[in-house]
Amino acid sequence: MTIGMSEHHNSHSIIGEALATPELRSDLWISVLYQARKWERTQEALIKDNLANALKKLGEIDLYFAYPGSILLNRLSYYLRENDHKGFLRLSQCIATNIISKKFHRDVSVWDIENYEDDPFNRLPQAISRIKTKPYFEVLSVVPHARSRWQHIKEEARGVRRSEDEFVYETVVAGSAVDALKCIILNSDIESVVLYDGFENGYDEKDSFLKVFEGVIDFQSLDNIDYLSIGLAQAINKIRPELDIFLLSDQNIESFSGKKESLIFSRIFYQMEEPLEIHLSIIESINNRYKTPFFDNLKKYAERPIATFHALPIARGKSIFTSNWISDMGDFYGPNLFLAESSATTGGLDSLLEPTGNIKDAQDMAAKAFGADHAFFVTNGTSTSNKMVLQALLVPGDIVILDRNCHKSHHYGCVLAGAQPYYVEAFPLVEYSMYGGVPIKTIKQSLLKLKSQGEIDRVKMVDLTNCTFDGHVYDVRRVMEECLAIKPDLIFLWDEAWFGFAHWSPLLRQRTAMGAADALSQALSQPEALIAWEEQQKTLGENPSDEALLENRLIPDPRLVKIRVYQTNSIHKSMSALRQGSIVLVKDIKFEHVESQFHEAIFTHASTSPNLQIIASLDVARRQMQLEGYGLVANAMRVSLEIRKQINNHPLISKYFRVLNNSEMIPEKFRESGISDYNDPSVSWIEAIDAIKNDEFIIDPSRMTLSCGHAGFDGTTFKNILADKFNIQLNKTSRNSVLLQSNINNNRSDIALLLGVLNEISMDLDNKSQKFGKDYQINFQKSVDELIFDLPHLPNFSKFDDCYRSNPQSDTLHGDIRRAFYDAYNELKCEYIDLNSTEIETRLESGPVLVSANFVIPYPPGFPIMVPGQVITKEIIEFMRKLDVKEIHGFNKNLGLKLLKTGSI
């Protein structure tokens, strides 16, 4: 059976559906319900035909879900055949509502077929609501049995349920490897897979549904019939690595269990094992993911009667609830917050600085969840996470290749470590006053230049932001491969503050640091890796020119490469963690050599009084993502794709606002696939696969840059209007845009609210234009032109002043930012000049040079246009003078530019 995604819903693009596949069924049921209401009103034959086609397609998809099941689907088809439009509407509304609201997760009456007899629409709501207190999930059984046996398999699974089970599940049955893959892609409720040896392959290379996942799934592993179970398990693991996989085999399982390939299975059973053992293993495996070591202990701690003689009066809440003046704080937060507070690390709470108990267990579980070797919780944000990594791995004099437009924590991290940043520039998007990512060619140029100057040994790290604030995502594996081909022991720090959720998207995971590091490690361990390197060496020759190295995609020597990758995530930015909840993920083959200094960095930056609630929320966020992250991320993708489509296709809203597409956010030379818009229905499978696998940059689908300049609003003004008047909050602005971000918290109601607000604003602008006439229209267009066309040039990093460069005669860019930073502490070495003073022009022309004493960071765009020790150029002054933002860190308008007197240094 073949499911072609593009034929289900004409308004969706192929790539859009691939990103949001778990939400596909909900969309189809909404469509059926919409048609059912029309049919009930009109009883038109054409609508009935449309419903028949829709039910046929739904029948193909609903095979992969436990609810509603074949009985209810057959009944729905019966109502359609018998022209019972009222019965069809009632039942379709019941089913659609239960699916969309996920009522079948928590209300057992939904599963009672008798409640649908006679009048399902009226009777079901009257049924006694028996709310499930146990979390619900589904198990996929892949079997060689005839379809007539499938219902027996489901009933057998129900028959071994026990009242003491912590969870409850239903079974979905598939008869082939391909149907199993479709099931885990479509059904986000699947948490465990049971493979019965002997099932069929079923793969058809023309199957358009699976085609887009070729970059994730190795379909060749399904070709060997002798190892089909292993091949399917490997394919499942690449799509959803969090799933537990069990094997039931009639082979010699004793000898097979000792092989490396068997490690992919949670447990292996002989075919004749009792079903109860399988059931208990499934429950136990789910419990292993469900448990939250620190949060569980914190809850137990809060339940104990404890007298506190430590320095935290708020603990236990006595000073709050008995107060005459602040008891309202207790009423607002409730007692548990205070009962779960302590300054002690005893009583099962463990120490964040040196964890040996439940915090360590929680961190180990997080590392496994993210595909890392080690994980470290951080309770004061990813700013601190970045500084920890930089301080741990760099020493004074080391050179780090650093994106000039990265978060300020990286620049300050270089100051703390004494490392010298070699700033590399991202491609500019002048028309939107923002930068993208740093091209791989630019990164390679910096490494090759340092190599030619004899300084390559000093280069220790490449430090980049993935994805950027505005959503630019690197081809992480390619960047690391090509850099390692030039220097095989480089360390990589990927700041993925905004991108942590991507691990739970099989298509985006390959573009995360941990996902790419794992893929690269596996690739380099294969014999083909050395062959490919040797072939390239023959092509390039013994002494290839820099031009040849820049123009070719470089292959590293697998014998020399050391995979050393660090990833920082703001868990609070894309998962259910409290503010400042962050994590450091490590996949470093030499970590044992730097572990002691890494712990020193933790001691330096981590508070000795960490917030216990933040630690608990990190623990819980991991649990949620392991158990439902796949579906939640897919929903976030659906929300963002729908927002894009609705805004850009709306006849009035699109006159003033639009979500910028890929072609507007990424220059063509970095989009080899040619993908210009995620919602383009003409995009082919080949282009969709190509974009995600091979484009140098893609846009994180969850991040939407909404252009507001054509409405006459600068970003800051429009952000404030949305917040103050319409209660819509967002993070970032540029001169003529705001950034919208969909996340696991958003739903379709949020889409409706946003569209309603934009429509209201657009109608108001149209009404003003008609009401106030030509003079208003001329002034309005003038303000639009200023925002769209009169934009300041985005200045690049110039250079460090010669006194901060170890070799002033070279044309490399790194410098001693730490010394410049601390030179500015000496007021005798500093001076101030008014930004609009004519003295600036005089000194730009004839000297002495203007050297910044501070980091100067305007918001927006939010990156340092000056760093300590940097030579200030005419372009930087022009940019500063054109800025109309209120928030500029490091610049006091009353004092003027703070400069270093380089002659006195």
FENQUI-V966853 format. One line per field, one symbol per residue. phi: phi as a letter, one per 40 degrees, with the letter a starting at -180 (. if undefined). psi: psi as a letter, one per 40 degrees, with the letter a starting at -180 (. if undefined). A space follows every 10 residues. Layout:
BEGIN
phi=???
psi=???
END
This chain:
BEGIN
phi=.bbcccccac cccccccccb dccccdcccc cccccccccc cbfccccccc cccccccccc ccdcbcbcgc ccccccccdc ccfccccccc cccdcccccc cfcccbbccc ccdccccgbc cccccccccb cccbdbabbc bbbcccdccc cccccccccc cbccccbbab bbbbbacccc ccccccbccc bbbbbcdhcc cgcbcccccc dccccbcccc ccccccbccc cccccccccb ccccbbbbbb cccccccccd ccccccabbc dcccdcccdc cccccccccc cbdccccccc cccccbcbbb cadcdggccc ccccbbcccc cccgccdccc babcbcggcg bccbcbbccc ccccccdccc gbcaabcbbb gcdcdccdcc ccbbbdgcbb cbccccddcc cccccccgcb cbcbccccbd cbfabcbccc ccccdccccc cccgbccccb abbbbaccdc hcbcccccdc dcccccbcbc cbbbcbdcbd ccdcbcccdc bccccccccc dcccccdccc cccccccccc gcbccccccc cbccbccccb cbcbbbbbbc dccbbcbcdg cbabbbbbcb cccbcccccc ccdcbcccbc ccccdccccc ccdccccacd cccdccccdc cccdccccbc ccdccbbacc cdcccbddcb bccgcbaccc ccccdccccd cccbccbbcd dcbbcccbcc cgbcdcccdc cccccbfbba cbbbcbabbb bcacccaccc cccccccccc cccccccccc ccgccccccc ccccccccbc bcccccccac ddcbbcbccc bcbcaccccc dccccccccb abbcdccccc cccccbgccc bccbcbbcbc cgbccabdgc ccbdcccccc cccbccbbcg bbdccgccbc ccccc
psi=hhhhddedhd eiiddddddf deeddddddd dddddddddd ddfidddddd dddddddddd dedeidheid dddddddddd defgdddddd dddddddddd efdedehedd ehddeeicgd dddddeihhg hhehiiiihh hhieiideed ddddddddee iideheiiii hhhieidddd ddddddheeh dihhhhieii cehheehdde deededhgdd eedhddfddd dddddddddg eeihhihhie agddddeeid deeehdihii deihdddddd dddddddddd igdddddddd ddeihhhhfi ggdeieeded deiededddd dddidddddf iieieafedi hddghebddd ddddddddde fidiihihef iedddddddd ddeiiheihh hhhdeiiddd ddddddeeih hghihihigd eefiibihid dddddddddd ddefeddehd ihhihhiide ehhigddddd ddddddheei ihhhhfdeed dddehdddde eidddddddd dddeeidddd dddddddddd idgiiddddd eihihihedd hhhghhhhhg dedeigiihe hiihhhghef ddeedddddd dddddiiegi hddddddddd dddddddedd dddddddddd dddddddeeh dddeddiihh adddehidee gddehdhdeh eehidddddd dddehdiihh dehhhhhede eehidddddd dddddefhii ciiadfiihi hiaeeiaddd dddddddddd dddddddddd deaddddddd dddddddddg iihhiihcii ideehdgdei fieiigdddd dddeehddei ihhhdeiedd dddddeiiih hheihhhihi eeiheiiheh hhiddddddd dehfidhhhe hhdddahhih gdde.
END
